[in-house]
Amino acid sequence: MGTIPLVRRAAVEENSGWQIVGVLERAAALGLLALALPLMSICAALIRIRSGRTPLIAHRRVGRNGAPLWVLKLRTMWEPLAHPNVPPGAIEYIDDEGGPECKVEKDPRVPGRLPQFLRRHSLDELPQLWHVVTGEMSLVGPRPLTGRELRKYYGASSEEVLRVRPGLAGLWQISGRNRLSYADRRRLDLEFVRHRSLSMYMQILIRTVPEVLRGRNSW
């Protein structure tokens, strides 16, 4: 299967400016998570009733400096019939190298208007605010990828991308989202990492809001 290209040096530390941004992000994410909790609870209950499965999934991705990251999401994919082996608890852990690479428009595994709406407006990713609170993710950064995606599409560039924390929003999400090729995503992720600044950070954050509300180029 090959190995994931990781950062060869010891964990790369961020400068003091970005460390301050990280502290502010955690506080903001905690407040947003508290506000979003009622909505997420309602969605989780509906997902459990509709799918007969756990309302949350945790998908294995690669985090900063190559650390494993189990990314939380509200479940939006399930077969038309409930899975016969329902895992106990509220979260199903999925170690699947395919990940976002397998996304297709009008996916039959996304049945009905509720999961489609959640995906179109990125509401299924609200639980990832918890990763920002814990410091595993940032509000803005390259989206977390699977090891397969990094090996296949990023290659040696993986080392550079993994030097920053993955984000809830990124440059490619405001530049075409799911309609972009992996070559475009790699180029935009590298552009963010190489030219990262507070101005770019704020522009991405601000532009993400209308992009999510419109729900364009997302499935």
Backbone bond lengths (Angstrom), bond angles and torsions (degrees), N, CA, C in turn:
res aa  C-N    CA-C-N  psi(-1)  N-CA   C-N-CA  omega(-1)  CA-C   N-CA-C  phi
1 M - - - 1.462 - - 1.526 111.04 -
2 G 1.350 115.86 -20.45 1.456 118.40 179.05 1.515 111.61 86.28
3 T 1.308 115.06 168.50 1.462 119.73 -179.22 1.507 110.18 -106.93
4 I 1.322 115.70 155.35 1.456 121.47 178.53 1.510 108.74 -82.40
5 P 1.345 119.44 126.17 1.460 120.47 177.11 1.524 109.29 -64.28
6 L 1.318 116.48 116.57 1.448 120.88 -178.63 1.515 109.83 -111.28
7 V 1.331 115.34 169.67 1.451 120.33 176.56 1.521 107.43 -68.10
8 R 1.327 118.06 123.74 1.453 121.41 -173.51 1.518 112.66 -73.54
9 R 1.318 117.02 -33.84 1.456 119.67 178.47 1.514 109.82 -75.73
10 A 1.343 115.17 169.29 1.460 119.74 173.07 1.519 107.75 -59.39
11 A 1.309 116.55 163.88 1.460 121.22 -176.10 1.519 111.92 -43.64
12 V 1.326 115.42 124.35 1.459 121.20 -177.33 1.522 108.82 -74.93
13 E 1.302 116.59 125.95 1.455 120.98 -178.61 1.526 110.28 -91.02
14 E 1.326 116.22 145.09 1.451 120.93 176.44 1.523 109.32 -85.43
15 N 1.342 116.05 153.20 1.460 118.55 177.86 1.522 110.50 -70.44
16 S 1.329 115.77 170.52 1.464 120.43 -172.77 1.531 112.26 -61.07
17 G 1.356 117.53 -34.55 1.461 120.71 179.60 1.512 111.75 -60.96
18 W 1.335 116.81 -46.83 1.461 120.15 -179.92 1.517 111.89 -72.76
19 Q 1.333 116.83 -25.78 1.460 119.06 174.73 1.525 110.75 -65.41
20 I 1.349 116.58 -39.04 1.462 120.94 176.64 1.529 110.22 -64.62
21 V 1.350 116.09 -41.94 1.467 120.07 176.74 1.523 109.71 -59.13
22 G 1.327 116.69 -40.32 1.454 120.63 179.80 1.521 112.66 -61.93
23 V 1.326 117.03 -40.13 1.467 121.13 178.18 1.525 110.30 -64.80
24 L 1.342 116.30 -44.24 1.467 120.38 179.09 1.526 110.72 -64.42
25 E 1.324 116.59 -38.16 1.470 121.11 178.28 1.522 111.20 -60.50
26 R 1.316 116.09 -43.56 1.460 120.01 -178.03 1.528 110.81 -62.02
27 A 1.327 115.73 -43.00 1.465 119.87 179.11 1.525 110.60 -64.60
28 A 1.346 116.77 -43.99 1.458 120.95 -179.94 1.530 110.80 -65.08
29 A 1.335 116.83 -41.88 1.463 120.86 -179.51 1.523 111.37 -64.88
30 L 1.338 116.73 -36.62 1.459 119.98 178.75 1.527 110.59 -64.11
31 G 1.345 116.25 -41.90 1.463 120.23 177.57 1.513 111.96 -65.63
32 L 1.341 116.91 -43.32 1.465 120.96 179.11 1.523 111.25 -64.91
33 L 1.324 116.16 -37.35 1.466 120.11 179.73 1.523 110.59 -64.82
34 A 1.328 116.35 -40.49 1.461 120.25 178.23 1.530 110.77 -63.82
35 L 1.334 116.78 -40.55 1.465 120.75 179.09 1.526 111.63 -67.97
36 A 1.334 115.78 -35.70 1.466 120.22 -175.99 1.519 113.05 -83.50
37 L 1.323 117.75 -11.63 1.468 120.89 -174.13 1.532 113.62 -58.63
38 P 1.344 119.82 -44.24 1.485 118.48 178.11 1.525 112.35 -59.98
39 L 1.346 117.63 -43.51 1.460 121.31 179.38 1.520 110.92 -63.82
40 M 1.340 116.97 -43.95 1.460 120.25 -179.91 1.521 111.20 -64.56
41 S 1.329 117.03 -35.69 1.470 120.70 179.79 1.523 111.00 -65.38
42 I 1.333 116.22 -42.39 1.469 120.82 178.57 1.532 109.91 -64.31
43 C 1.331 115.98 -46.15 1.472 120.23 179.64 1.520 111.09 -62.36
44 A 1.337 116.81 -41.03 1.464 120.97 -179.96 1.530 110.88 -62.60
45 A 1.333 116.71 -41.66 1.463 120.09 179.25 1.530 111.11 -64.49
46 L 1.338 116.78 -42.61 1.463 120.54 179.11 1.525 111.23 -65.65
47 I 1.321 116.63 -39.54 1.471 120.42 179.34 1.529 110.16 -64.15
48 R 1.327 116.18 -42.49 1.469 120.11 179.47 1.525 110.65 -61.45
49 I 1.329 116.54 -42.87 1.470 120.92 -179.73 1.527 110.66 -67.42
50 R 1.349 116.20 -44.85 1.468 120.47 -175.66 1.524 112.71 -71.15
51 S 1.330 116.75 -41.12 1.466 119.74 -172.76 1.519 113.53 -96.70
52 G 1.347 116.60 -24.85 1.455 119.32 -174.59 1.510 112.03 72.57
53 R 1.322 116.93 16.17 1.461 121.19 -177.12 1.524 109.93 -128.30
54 T 1.321 116.62 179.50 1.463 120.25 -178.38 1.522 109.96 -62.80
55 P 1.335 119.21 138.76 1.459 121.24 -179.08 1.523 113.61 -72.98
56 L 1.324 117.10 -20.78 1.459 121.36 -179.82 1.518 110.55 -117.44
57 I 1.331 115.48 145.15 1.459 120.91 170.42 1.527 107.88 -123.76
58 A 1.313 115.02 155.78 1.463 121.15 174.13 1.519 106.62 -126.73
59 H 1.327 116.03 114.53 1.467 121.27 -175.32 1.527 109.35 -102.45
60 R 1.309 116.85 133.32 1.464 121.59 -177.82 1.527 110.68 -72.72
61 R 1.316 116.30 121.41 1.463 123.47 175.95 1.521 109.35 -129.77
62 V 1.323 116.00 -179.69 1.458 121.62 178.03 1.523 108.80 -107.39
63 G 1.324 116.43 123.77 1.456 121.25 -177.95 1.520 112.45 -96.31
64 R 1.324 115.72 -164.74 1.464 122.24 -177.74 1.523 110.66 -60.68
65 N 1.328 115.43 137.81 1.461 123.02 -178.78 1.527 112.75 59.92
66 G 1.349 116.11 22.11 1.459 120.02 176.50 1.511 115.28 82.69
67 A 1.333 117.47 6.39 1.462 119.86 179.98 1.527 110.40 -68.82
68 P 1.338 117.96 143.81 1.473 119.76 176.93 1.522 110.13 -65.70
69 L 1.331 116.14 141.63 1.457 121.40 -178.15 1.530 108.46 -137.74
70 W 1.330 116.36 117.51 1.460 121.18 177.09 1.524 107.77 -91.94
71 V 1.320 116.44 99.98 1.463 122.76 -172.95 1.527 110.67 -81.04
72 L 1.324 115.77 123.35 1.459 121.71 -179.89 1.529 111.41 -81.15
73 K 1.335 115.76 141.31 1.468 121.56 174.86 1.523 108.40 -150.38
74 L 1.330 115.53 151.66 1.450 119.34 167.12 1.529 108.12 -71.20
75 R 1.314 116.53 137.19 1.461 119.93 -177.59 1.533 110.09 -67.57
76 T 1.323 116.48 127.40 1.466 120.96 175.27 1.524 111.41 -126.07
77 M 1.319 117.37 -5.98 1.465 121.19 179.44 1.523 109.63 -114.62
78 W 1.319 116.30 126.80 1.451 121.15 170.21 1.518 107.86 -159.08
79 E 1.290 114.39 156.27 1.462 119.74 179.61 1.532 109.09 -66.69
80 P 1.347 117.85 156.86 1.466 120.14 178.90 1.532 113.07 -52.77
81 L 1.339 118.04 -33.05 1.456 122.10 175.87 1.523 108.50 -106.58
82 A 1.316 116.06 143.06 1.467 119.88 -178.25 1.519 110.75 -58.10
83 H 1.316 116.02 142.74 1.459 122.09 178.77 1.530 109.08 -65.39
84 P 1.335 117.70 133.36 1.471 119.20 -176.08 1.529 113.69 -68.73
85 N 1.315 117.67 -26.11 1.464 121.02 -178.57 1.517 109.82 -106.61
86 V 1.323 117.12 83.08 1.451 122.15 -177.46 1.522 108.94 -78.00
87 P 1.336 118.61 119.82 1.461 119.72 179.46 1.519 110.71 -68.69
88 P 1.336 117.65 146.91 1.464 119.97 -179.67 1.528 111.07 -71.37
89 G 1.329 115.23 162.43 1.458 119.61 176.87 1.512 112.75 85.24
90 A 1.328 114.97 -170.44 1.463 121.07 -175.36 1.520 112.66 -100.25
91 I 1.335 117.88 -11.85 1.470 121.08 -175.19 1.518 110.46 -127.66
92 E 1.331 115.90 134.07 1.468 121.74 171.11 1.516 107.91 -106.95
93 Y 1.335 116.73 125.10 1.462 121.92 -179.79 1.527 109.02 -90.71
94 I 1.337 115.33 124.23 1.459 121.30 -174.95 1.523 109.87 -117.78
95 D 1.323 115.73 113.25 1.467 120.85 177.67 1.523 107.37 -102.66
96 D 1.336 115.80 80.66 1.465 122.97 -174.62 1.520 108.65 -125.24
97 E 1.310 117.01 117.93 1.456 121.30 -176.40 1.526 113.60 -69.71
98 G 1.331 117.08 -16.37 1.463 119.83 -178.71 1.512 112.20 -65.04
99 G 1.333 115.59 -57.93 1.458 121.07 176.18 1.515 113.70 55.75
100 P 1.342 117.24 -142.22 1.464 122.29 -176.99 1.523 113.50 -60.08
101 E 1.336 116.85 -19.16 1.460 120.36 179.64 1.524 111.00 -58.82
102 C 1.343 116.43 -26.40 1.464 121.08 -176.34 1.523 112.99 -91.07
103 K 1.333 118.31 3.37 1.460 120.49 -178.24 1.521 111.00 -65.44
104 V 1.321 116.28 134.16 1.459 120.94 175.30 1.519 108.17 -137.15
105 E 1.329 115.94 153.37 1.447 120.61 177.05 1.530 108.87 -71.75
106 K 1.340 116.36 142.37 1.466 123.13 -178.27 1.527 110.93 56.61
107 D 1.326 115.58 48.01 1.463 122.52 179.73 1.533 109.67 -68.18
108 P 1.343 118.85 125.42 1.473 120.94 -179.99 1.526 112.90 -65.04
109 R 1.340 117.40 -16.19 1.468 120.55 178.20 1.526 111.58 -79.67
110 V 1.348 116.79 -4.59 1.472 121.23 178.03 1.525 106.67 -111.02
111 P 1.342 117.32 82.73 1.462 121.01 -171.56 1.525 112.93 -88.00
112 G 1.298 116.64 129.16 1.461 120.07 172.83 1.511 114.98 88.15
113 R 1.321 113.79 171.69 1.457 119.96 -172.84 1.527 113.51 -74.67
114 L 1.331 117.30 -33.28 1.467 119.60 -177.53 1.520 112.12 -60.43
115 P 1.349 120.09 -58.27 1.462 118.91 179.96 1.525 113.01 -63.36
116 Q 1.322 117.33 -34.21 1.464 119.76 177.96 1.527 111.19 -64.29
117 F 1.330 116.08 -41.34 1.465 120.91 178.04 1.530 110.64 -64.70
118 L 1.319 116.73 -43.74 1.463 120.81 179.94 1.526 111.36 -60.65
119 R 1.321 117.06 -41.14 1.460 120.97 -179.20 1.526 111.10 -72.27
120 R 1.347 116.41 -43.09 1.464 120.18 -176.78 1.519 111.17 -59.64
121 H 1.335 116.56 -37.90 1.466 120.15 -176.41 1.532 112.48 -105.72
122 S 1.347 115.61 15.70 1.476 122.53 174.88 1.528 113.11 58.88
123 L 1.335 117.85 21.91 1.462 120.04 177.49 1.522 111.37 -70.12
124 D 1.334 116.74 -22.64 1.459 119.48 178.19 1.523 111.96 -67.83
125 E 1.334 116.91 -14.73 1.460 120.62 -179.04 1.530 113.35 -96.47
126 L 1.332 117.26 2.73 1.463 120.47 179.10 1.530 113.20 -56.47
127 P 1.350 119.77 -37.31 1.473 118.72 178.65 1.528 113.58 -59.28
128 Q 1.330 117.51 -18.89 1.458 119.99 -179.83 1.530 112.81 -70.47
129 L 1.316 116.92 -10.07 1.464 119.35 171.63 1.528 110.31 -57.90
130 W 1.334 116.33 -29.83 1.462 120.11 178.34 1.535 110.51 -62.52
131 H 1.323 116.92 -36.89 1.469 120.06 179.11 1.532 111.16 -66.78
132 V 1.338 116.38 -30.00 1.465 119.86 175.89 1.526 109.23 -70.44
133 V 1.329 116.49 -40.84 1.473 120.82 178.23 1.529 110.51 -59.98
134 T 1.331 117.03 -40.29 1.468 120.82 -177.93 1.521 113.01 -81.24
135 G 1.343 116.72 -8.64 1.463 120.11 179.79 1.512 114.50 86.99
136 E 1.327 118.18 5.46 1.463 121.14 179.00 1.522 111.64 -78.04
137 M 1.341 116.26 -27.19 1.453 121.58 -179.59 1.521 109.84 -131.31
138 S 1.318 114.56 168.15 1.458 122.08 176.23 1.529 108.06 -116.55
139 L 1.332 116.97 162.44 1.456 119.04 173.45 1.518 110.84 -65.59
140 V 1.336 116.88 -33.10 1.463 122.21 -179.15 1.523 109.40 -129.03
141 G 1.317 116.17 130.17 1.459 121.27 178.81 1.514 109.89 168.21
142 P 1.327 118.36 176.31 1.465 120.28 176.02 1.522 110.47 -61.15
143 R 1.329 117.08 137.77 1.455 119.68 178.17 1.529 109.97 -63.78
144 P 1.350 118.21 141.68 1.468 120.15 -179.87 1.526 111.31 -64.93
145 L 1.309 115.90 135.31 1.457 122.55 -176.85 1.521 111.16 -116.23
146 T 1.320 116.00 162.78 1.462 120.63 175.12 1.527 108.96 -80.06
147 G 1.321 115.09 164.37 1.457 119.46 177.45 1.518 111.94 -61.45
148 R 1.322 116.70 -37.51 1.474 121.12 179.28 1.531 110.93 -62.44
149 E 1.327 116.29 -44.79 1.465 120.18 179.92 1.529 110.88 -62.23
150 L 1.319 116.63 -42.11 1.458 120.26 179.80 1.528 111.11 -63.70
151 R 1.328 116.26 -45.20 1.464 119.30 -179.26 1.520 111.78 -66.24
152 K 1.345 116.21 -43.55 1.464 121.04 -172.69 1.523 113.39 -77.20
153 Y 1.336 116.82 -39.75 1.462 119.74 -170.65 1.533 114.31 -111.54
154 Y 1.335 117.61 -21.57 1.465 119.43 -176.40 1.531 112.21 -107.70
155 G 1.331 117.35 -30.14 1.448 121.09 176.26 1.529 112.85 53.87
156 A 1.344 115.80 -130.28 1.460 120.86 -178.44 1.529 112.27 -63.64
157 S 1.321 117.41 -22.42 1.465 121.13 179.16 1.527 112.15 -70.31
158 S 1.344 117.10 -14.52 1.462 120.45 179.82 1.521 110.85 -56.57
159 E 1.325 115.86 -40.36 1.462 120.44 -178.37 1.527 111.15 -56.81
160 E 1.315 115.82 -42.21 1.461 120.68 -178.49 1.528 111.08 -69.97
161 V 1.323 117.31 -43.49 1.464 121.17 -178.22 1.525 111.13 -66.20
162 L 1.338 117.08 -35.06 1.455 121.04 -176.62 1.519 113.18 -76.70
163 R 1.317 117.86 -1.21 1.464 119.72 179.02 1.524 113.10 -77.44
164 V 1.327 116.73 -12.85 1.468 119.83 177.20 1.525 108.47 -117.20
165 R 1.319 115.60 159.40 1.453 119.35 178.34 1.534 109.92 -69.90
166 P 1.326 117.30 139.61 1.475 118.99 174.44 1.521 109.56 -64.05
167 G 1.331 116.06 157.56 1.456 119.47 -173.69 1.519 114.53 -124.66
168 L 1.327 114.83 162.49 1.456 121.28 172.28 1.518 110.59 -70.38
169 A 1.324 116.24 -37.21 1.469 122.52 179.37 1.519 108.19 -126.75
170 G 1.326 115.93 147.33 1.451 120.34 -179.23 1.510 111.73 -143.93
171 L 1.321 114.71 177.75 1.453 120.12 -176.23 1.520 112.28 -65.24
172 W 1.336 117.22 -36.79 1.470 117.94 -177.54 1.523 112.07 -76.40
173 Q 1.348 117.99 -19.99 1.463 119.27 177.41 1.523 112.24 -70.14
174 I 1.319 117.82 -24.40 1.469 120.19 177.82 1.522 111.03 -101.41
175 S 1.333 115.96 11.68 1.466 120.02 -176.66 1.518 112.91 -124.41
176 G 1.345 116.78 18.99 1.464 119.53 179.06 1.506 114.62 134.27
177 R 1.320 117.53 -14.74 1.457 123.81 176.72 1.520 112.63 50.15
178 N 1.317 117.95 -125.28 1.461 120.84 -171.46 1.524 114.44 -70.02
179 R 1.316 117.52 -10.99 1.468 119.58 178.70 1.532 112.16 -81.79
180 L 1.320 117.40 -8.00 1.457 120.67 -179.93 1.523 110.92 -81.50
181 S 1.321 115.66 150.70 1.461 120.73 174.44 1.532 108.54 -81.61
182 Y 1.330 116.07 166.85 1.462 118.99 177.27 1.529 111.32 -65.77
183 A 1.315 116.85 -29.05 1.469 119.53 176.50 1.530 110.08 -63.67
184 D 1.336 115.87 -40.28 1.470 120.03 177.17 1.521 110.63 -65.94
185 R 1.330 116.42 -43.36 1.466 119.87 -179.78 1.526 110.58 -61.55
186 R 1.316 116.13 -44.43 1.469 119.89 179.63 1.520 110.27 -60.44
187 R 1.334 116.94 -45.06 1.472 121.04 -179.56 1.522 111.11 -61.52
188 L 1.331 117.35 -43.61 1.459 121.09 -178.21 1.528 111.67 -71.51
189 D 1.334 117.16 -37.07 1.466 119.75 176.61 1.527 110.76 -63.29
190 L 1.324 116.66 -42.54 1.459 120.33 179.11 1.530 111.22 -67.70
191 E 1.328 116.30 -35.98 1.468 119.69 176.82 1.527 110.10 -62.35
192 F 1.331 116.55 -41.18 1.460 119.51 178.80 1.521 111.14 -64.63
193 V 1.325 116.95 -47.32 1.463 121.11 -176.70 1.527 111.08 -63.71
194 R 1.328 116.82 -42.07 1.469 120.84 -175.31 1.520 113.60 -76.42
195 H 1.334 116.81 -28.23 1.470 119.87 -175.31 1.525 111.82 -120.54
196 R 1.303 116.67 23.29 1.467 121.31 -176.80 1.526 111.21 -58.97
197 S 1.311 115.14 131.36 1.461 121.55 177.80 1.521 108.04 -150.10
198 L 1.315 116.03 165.69 1.463 119.46 178.54 1.519 110.41 -63.82
199 S 1.339 117.24 -35.72 1.461 121.13 178.64 1.528 110.90 -63.21
200 M 1.335 117.27 -45.92 1.467 120.92 178.00 1.522 110.19 -63.92
201 Y 1.314 116.58 -42.34 1.464 122.33 179.08 1.531 110.34 -55.89
202 M 1.328 116.22 -49.49 1.463 120.26 -177.21 1.525 111.58 -68.10
203 Q 1.336 117.38 -37.87 1.465 120.46 178.74 1.522 111.15 -61.84
204 I 1.333 116.37 -43.87 1.468 120.28 179.36 1.519 110.02 -64.43
205 L 1.322 116.31 -43.92 1.459 120.84 -178.83 1.531 111.39 -60.87
206 I 1.338 115.73 -45.21 1.467 120.80 -178.37 1.526 111.45 -68.44
207 R 1.336 117.30 -41.62 1.460 120.71 -177.90 1.525 112.52 -73.32
208 T 1.330 116.38 -20.34 1.465 119.65 -179.53 1.526 111.39 -67.34
209 V 1.328 117.29 -35.35 1.467 121.28 -175.67 1.529 111.77 -58.91
210 P 1.351 120.42 -56.34 1.474 118.67 178.44 1.522 112.93 -65.42
211 E 1.327 116.92 -29.70 1.469 119.90 179.40 1.534 109.95 -64.71
212 V 1.316 116.53 -42.58 1.470 121.31 178.86 1.528 110.70 -68.68
213 L 1.327 117.29 -41.18 1.461 120.68 179.65 1.531 111.84 -62.77
214 R 1.337 115.65 -39.65 1.482 119.17 179.30 1.527 111.56 -73.50
215 G 1.311 116.44 -33.26 1.460 119.88 178.59 1.514 113.84 68.14
216 R 1.317 117.71 30.07 1.469 119.91 -178.98 1.530 110.91 -81.91
217 N 1.329 115.27 151.01 1.468 122.53 173.79 1.529 112.53 55.58
218 S 1.315 116.69 33.29 1.461 120.10 -178.68 1.517 109.88 -132.07
219 W 1.342 115.45 134.78 1.460 120.44 175.06 1.522 109.58 -155.63
